[in-house]
Amino acid sequence: EATATMVIRRWRRRAGLVLLALQCLLHPRVSRSSAWHKYLRTVRVHRDRPRPLLVQIGANDHGDRSAYDPGRHAVGLGFRAVLYEPVPFTYAKLAKRYAHSSRVRTVNSLICDVALPPGDDVPDTTVCPPAGSAKPIFFVSIDNATGTHGSETADARCVTGESQYHWVTELPSLDRKHLARHSTFLTRRTPDVCERCAERLGRPPLGPHCLRDVIRDNIVNTSVPCACLDADLRNESVVDFLVIDAEGHDDFVLAQWPFSRLVPRAIVFEGKHVPPERYAAVKRRLLAMGYQCAKGKCSRTNAFSFWLFNTTLAKLRGPVVSPSRSPRTGPQAASVQARAAPGNGDGLSEKEQWLR
């Protein structure tokens, strides 16, 4: 029975890798993110050891449209996971998807803004919002919450079923202006989409600009409880993969991460919506803690910024591009490195210690 279980797990992992390869071929954006794919392939799921852990902030629903989502791939490869999603209707889909999975925990909470540490200092303690606090999260609703159904230019039902516009409902943010800025992507003429929308809804023909005000006129908000990452993850000792997609607030999430006791081996965050000066501060802090950019220069123009802790980077197979600027040394970097370094005992080789 034990042998049969081992064979089944082995083939499940092989099937997951095959699926990952197929999605790389079908989705060019995935293949360009090969650095985090390479990392996921090195993290082994072993039946005699705890599964590797993923923590994802802004998980969305892990649906079929999330083909380039690093978190979804990690779960598919057997990771344990703690998934945070603030938007209620999206969280409901996520919770339903993993309702019968014992290794995935879903959380309907928000990582609220806190004061960022001054300069490039690495905070020694984790700052959490007050217990019981909540903040409004803004998102685009397609449920006629603002009374736009029947509008000539703002009927949100026109984006449903249109795969190229699935992102419209995937933009939750603490900043309403951040959502409104995305309206510029819907100002062009879309006669085919508008024709299909009118036919689908059984209404008179629509003009070619039926999507122009879909985002601007359908922004709503709801109050979501604030989470404290340090408290939520108090029972965890190792995080193998941290994925953040907070629509312009990724640096605030990193500011609340409990680096003082829990050092992720790999970090992926979306930096293109973070203001340049705040993004530069994030890079300096990560370098100071002993992280290195795993691909290119991790500029704001990249869809994802992928960082590896230096002991993790050394274990990857094959060359990985390092940044032109090496990580700083000092007591802070040494302290963080000591917390993340694998143990020296248990009779395991260095590679086995790291994989564990």
C-alpha positions in Angstrom: 0.0 0.0 0.0 2.8 2.4 0.9 4.5 1.6 -2.5 1.3 2.3 -4.4 0.8 5.6 -2.6 4.4 6.6 -3.4 3.9 5.8 -7.1 0.7 7.7 -7.2 2.3 10.8 -5.7 5.2 10.5 -8.1 2.9 10.4 -11.2 0.8 13.3 -9.8 3.9 15.4 -9.6 5.0 14.4 -13.1 1.5 15.3 -14.4 1.8 18.7 -12.7 5.1 19.4 -14.4 3.7 18.4 -17.8 0.7 20.8 -17.2 3.1 23.5 -16.3 5.1 23.0 -19.5 1.9 23.0 -21.6 0.8 26.3 -20.0 4.2 27.8 -20.8 3.7 27.0 -24.4 0.1 28.3 -24.5 0.7 31.4 -22.5 3.8 33.4 -23.5 3.6 35.5 -20.3 4.2 32.4 -18.3 7.3 31.3 -20.3 8.9 34.7 -19.7 8.6 34.1 -15.9 10.9 31.0 -16.2 12.9 32.0 -13.1 10.1 31.2 -10.6 9.2 28.1 -12.7 12.8 27.0 -12.2 12.6 27.6 -8.5 9.3 25.6 -8.2 10.9 22.7 -10.0 13.7 22.5 -7.4 11.4 22.4 -4.4 10.6 18.7 -3.9 7.5 17.4 -2.2 8.6 14.5 0.0 6.2 12.2 1.8 8.3 11.9 4.9 8.8 15.7 5.4 6.5 18.6 5.7 5.2 20.0 2.4 6.7 23.3 1.2 4.6 26.3 2.2 3.2 29.0 -0.1 1.8 32.3 1.3 -0.1 34.3 -1.3 -1.5 37.8 -0.8 -4.1 38.7 -3.4 -4.8 35.1 -4.5 -7.8 35.8 -6.7 -9.8 32.7 -7.4 -7.1 30.4 -8.9 -9.4 29.8 -11.8 -8.6 28.7 -15.3 -7.8 32.3 -16.3 -4.9 32.4 -13.8 -2.6 30.5 -16.1 0.4 32.7 -15.2 -0.3 32.9 -11.5 2.8 31.6 -9.5 0.6 30.7 -6.5 -1.8 28.5 -8.5 1.2 26.6 -10.0 2.7 26.1 -6.5 -0.6 24.6 -5.2 -0.8 22.4 -8.3 2.7 21.0 -7.5 1.7 19.9 -4.0 2.6 23.0 -1.8 0.7 23.7 1.4 -0.8 27.1 1.1 -2.3 30.1 3.0 -4.2 32.2 0.5 -5.4 35.7 1.3 -8.2 37.2 -0.9 -10.1 40.4 0.2 -13.0 40.6 -2.3 -15.9 38.7 -1.0 -17.3 37.2 -4.2 -13.8 36.3 -5.4 -13.0 34.8 -2.1 -16.2 32.6 -2.3 -14.9 31.1 -5.5 -11.5 30.5 -4.0 -12.9 28.9 -0.9 -15.2 26.7 -2.9 -12.3 25.5 -5.1 -10.2 24.3 -2.1 -13.1 23.4 0.2 -12.0 19.7 0.3 -8.2 20.3 0.4 -6.6 19.8 3.8 -3.4 21.5 2.7 -4.9 24.8 1.6 -6.2 27.5 4.0 -8.1 30.4 2.6 -8.5 33.7 4.4 -10.9 36.5 3.6 -8.8 39.4 5.0 -6.9 42.4 3.8 -3.3 43.4 4.5 -3.9 47.0 5.5 -1.5 49.9 5.1 0.9 50.6 7.9 3.7 53.2 8.3 6.7 52.1 6.3 10.0 51.9 8.1 12.3 55.0 7.6 15.1 54.8 5.1 16.4 51.4 4.2 16.1 49.9 7.7 14.9 46.4 8.1 12.3 46.4 10.8 13.2 44.4 13.9 9.5 44.0 14.9 6.4 43.4 12.9 3.9 46.2 12.9 0.3 45.0 12.7 -3.0 47.0 12.5 -5.0 47.2 15.7 -7.0 44.1 16.5 -10.5 44.1 15.0 -9.7 46.9 12.5 -11.1 46.9 9.0 -10.7 49.0 5.9 -12.6 49.5 2.6 -11.4 47.6 -0.4 -12.4 49.0 -3.8 -13.3 46.7 -6.8 -15.3 46.6 -10.0 -18.7 45.0 -9.5 -20.7 43.4 -12.3 -23.9 42.9 -10.2 -25.6 46.2 -10.9 -24.6 47.6 -7.5 -24.3 51.0 -9.1 -27.4 50.7 -11.4 -25.4 50.6 -14.7 -27.2 47.6 -16.2 -28.8 48.8 -19.4 -26.3 51.6 -19.8 -24.9 52.3 -23.3 -21.3 52.7 -22.1 -21.1 51.1 -18.6 -23.0 47.9 -18.5 -20.5 45.6 -16.7 -22.2 42.5 -18.1 -20.5 43.2 -21.4 -17.1 42.1 -20.0 -18.4 38.7 -18.7 -17.6 35.9 -21.1 -14.9 38.0 -22.8 -11.6 36.4 -21.9 -9.5 39.4 -22.9 -11.3 41.5 -20.2 -11.3 39.1 -17.3 -8.8 41.4 -15.5 -11.6 44.0 -15.0 -12.9 42.2 -12.0 -9.5 41.3 -10.7 -8.3 44.8 -9.6 -9.1 45.0 -5.8 -7.2 47.9 -4.3 -7.1 50.2 -1.3 -6.9 53.1 -3.7 -10.0 54.0 -5.7 -7.9 56.1 -8.1 -5.8 53.1 -8.9 -8.8 51.3 -10.3 -10.1 54.4 -12.2 -6.8 54.7 -14.0 -7.4 51.3 -15.7 -10.4 52.9 -17.6 -7.9 54.1 -20.2 -7.6 50.5 -21.4 -11.3 50.4 -22.3 -11.6 53.6 -24.3 -10.8 52.1 -27.7 -13.5 51.0 -30.1 -14.7 47.4 -29.5 -17.5 46.8 -32.0 -17.3 43.0 -32.0 -17.5 42.9 -28.2 -20.4 45.3 -28.1 -22.2 43.3 -30.8 -21.8 40.1 -28.8 -22.9 41.8 -25.6 -26.1 43.2 -27.2 -26.9 39.7 -28.6 -26.2 38.0 -25.3 -28.4 40.4 -23.3 -31.1 40.6 -25.9 -31.0 44.3 -26.1 -30.8 46.8 -29.1 -27.4 47.2 -30.8 -24.8 49.0 -28.8 -22.3 51.5 -30.1 -18.6 50.6 -30.4 -17.7 52.3 -27.0 -19.9 50.1 -24.8 -17.0 49.4 -22.4 -15.8 53.0 -22.1 -17.2 53.6 -18.5 -17.4 50.0 -17.2 -14.7 50.5 -14.7 -15.3 54.1 -13.7 -19.0 53.7 -13.1 -18.9 50.3 -11.4 -16.4 50.8 -8.6 -17.8 49.8 -5.3 -16.3 49.2 -1.9 -16.8 46.9 1.1 -15.2 46.8 4.5 -12.8 43.9 5.0 -11.1 42.9 8.3 -7.3 43.6 8.5 -5.0 40.6 8.9 -1.8 40.4 11.0 0.6 38.1 9.1 2.7 37.5 12.2 -0.2 36.2 14.2 -1.7 34.2 11.3 1.5 32.4 10.6 2.7 32.0 14.2 2.7 28.2 13.8 4.9 28.2 10.7 8.7 28.1 10.8 9.5 28.0 7.1 7.9 29.8 4.1 9.2 28.5 0.8 7.3 30.9 -1.5 5.8 34.3 -0.9 3.6 35.7 -3.7 2.2 39.2 -3.5 -0.2 40.9 -5.9 -1.7 43.9 -4.0 -2.3 46.4 -6.8 0.2 49.1 -5.9 0.4 48.2 -2.2 2.9 45.4 -2.4 5.6 47.3 -0.5 3.2 47.8 2.5 2.6 44.1 2.5 6.4 43.5 2.7 6.6 46.1 5.4 4.3 43.9 7.6 6.0 40.6 6.8 7.6 39.1 10.0 11.1 38.9 8.6 12.5 38.9 12.2 11.5 35.3 12.5 10.1 34.0 9.1 12.4 34.5 6.1 10.8 33.4 2.8 13.1 31.5 0.5 11.6 33.1 -2.6 9.5 36.2 -3.1 7.4 37.3 -6.1 5.6 40.6 -6.1 4.0 42.8 -8.7 6.1 46.0 -8.7 4.7 47.8 -11.8 2.0 49.6 -9.8 4.3 50.7 -6.9 5.5 54.3 -7.2 9.2 54.5 -8.3 10.6 55.9 -5.1 8.8 53.2 -3.0 9.9 50.5 -5.4 13.5 51.6 -5.1 13.2 51.5 -1.3 11.8 47.9 -1.4 14.8 46.8 -3.6 17.3 48.3 -1.2 15.7 46.6 1.8 15.6 43.2 0.1 19.3 43.6 -0.9 20.1 44.6 2.7 18.4 41.4 4.0 20.4 39.1 1.7 18.0 38.7 -1.2 19.1 38.8 -4.8 17.1 39.4 -8.0 16.7 36.1 -9.7 16.1 37.4 -13.2 17.4 40.5 -14.9 17.3 43.8 -12.8 13.8 43.3 -11.4 12.7 46.7 -12.7 9.2 48.1 -12.3 8.4 47.4 -15.9 8.4 43.6 -15.3 5.1 42.0 -14.6 6.6 40.2 -11.6 9.7 40.9 -9.5 11.3 37.7 -8.4 13.7 37.6 -5.5 15.6 34.7 -3.9 17.4 34.5 -0.6 21.1 34.1 -1.2 21.3 30.6 0.3 18.4 29.5 -1.9 19.9 31.1 -5.0 23.0 29.0 -4.5 21.0 25.8 -4.7 19.3 26.4 -8.0 20.5 24.3 -10.9 22.2 26.2 -13.7 23.1 29.9 -13.8 20.7 32.5 -12.6 21.4 36.2 -13.4 22.4 38.2 -10.3 21.9 42.0 -10.0 24.7 44.4 -10.8 24.6 45.5 -7.2 25.6 42.8 -4.6 23.6 42.5 -1.3 24.9 44.6 1.6 26.5 43.1 4.6 26.1 44.0 8.2 24.5 42.9 11.4 20.9 43.1 9.9 21.8 40.9 6.9 23.8 38.5 9.0 20.9 38.1 11.4 18.4 37.4 8.6 20.7 35.0 7.0 21.2 33.1 10.2 17.5 32.7 10.7 17.0 31.3 7.1 20.1 29.0 7.0 19.3 25.3 7.1 20.4 23.2 10.0 23.7 21.4 10.1 22.6 18.2 11.8 20.2 15.3 11.3 22.8 13.4 9.2 21.5 15.1 6.0 23.6 16.5 3.2 23.5 20.2 2.6 21.1 19.8 -0.3 18.8 17.6 1.6 18.8 20.1 4.5 17.8 22.9 2.2 15.1 20.8 0.5 13.6 19.9 3.9 
